[in-house]
């Protein structure tokens, strides 16, 4: 089994496959595992709980909980309702430690990790797939019975020539950083807002740099409070441009603030190496999850995992989450992880088959971890039985997921 992409979903898929005895290779173009949680710095994954009970568990949750414990951090009180403040149930953790623990779990599961590599050619064979990988001073060929695309962009699916979809407008990205060296309580926010507006008109600052709200931006230290319009990680060229625009935004903000009273000691306390991207390509799957399916909490016949998060569509100048009605917990079907008409191929993560609004909620880390575990089970069982993922018995998938700690949706 070959898993391409060691991000939120791919890491869990590989660990799960390895624990089931599948010979598993995990290819990651970067230097560490975790993706959005680690490299992009969204080190507050969620949501694992809904309406007072846990709905997503398994390998991903175990890694999150162990990271919190080992770093002497605290989990939120999941018994307290959050209302519209869903972020209160997101788990704050040390991203670098999560990456180390995830790597350790891969090694213990017998997963062969290949950092700094990526596929340059994918060919379907009678037995599965032949994949050419290239990296630093390396070029190898891998033969695999099953392929799991966890690139976030459905990159492998695109190379194979299967259809992908994306909208003309995509959500902006965010460069996660935190500023310090100032006291927000002593600042004249009205004056700062006026000066920021003047700077925007002059072109020395962009409205998206602070999402039009300098007070909120400064009270959060800038953390997750800016947007990079047109963020795109689907090619090396677009990803390079996205990272440059993110860092240029940071520099504009720092230069603007340094000229204002109260910022003589302004400093960077944290800066991620990459701009996080929310949305690019999605597959055309055997099943497409619609926003109506999601907000109604539809329980699909082939449901393999729960998902729980507000509809969370970011636009250039901010986001207004649309929360689910009380008691609603959506599900993720296997069919949304299988490209239509494919054999021996699955995806997991934000590139699952869904419409744009549903995807804005399904793309978050807890849901992607659940998808990864489901894909890992399904692909490993398919490899063992010499069949394709869509032909694996749902009873076997659900039983295996439960054996490995996942919470499986109850279907009629």
PyMOL commands that set and color helices and strands:
alter all, ss='L'
color gray80, all
select helices_A, chain A and resi 8-19+35-37+59-70+86-89+95-108+155-160+184-186+189-202+207-209+214-219+236-258+291-296+334-337+356-362+365-385+389-391+394-403
alter helices_A, ss='H'
color red, helices_A
select strands_A, chain A and resi 2-4+25-28+44-45+49-50+53-54+91-92+112-115+117-125+128-135+138-144+147-149+164-165+177-180+267-271+282-283+303-307+314-315+318-319+330-333+345-347
alter strands_A, ss='S'
color yellow, strands_A
deselect
rebuild
show_as cartoon
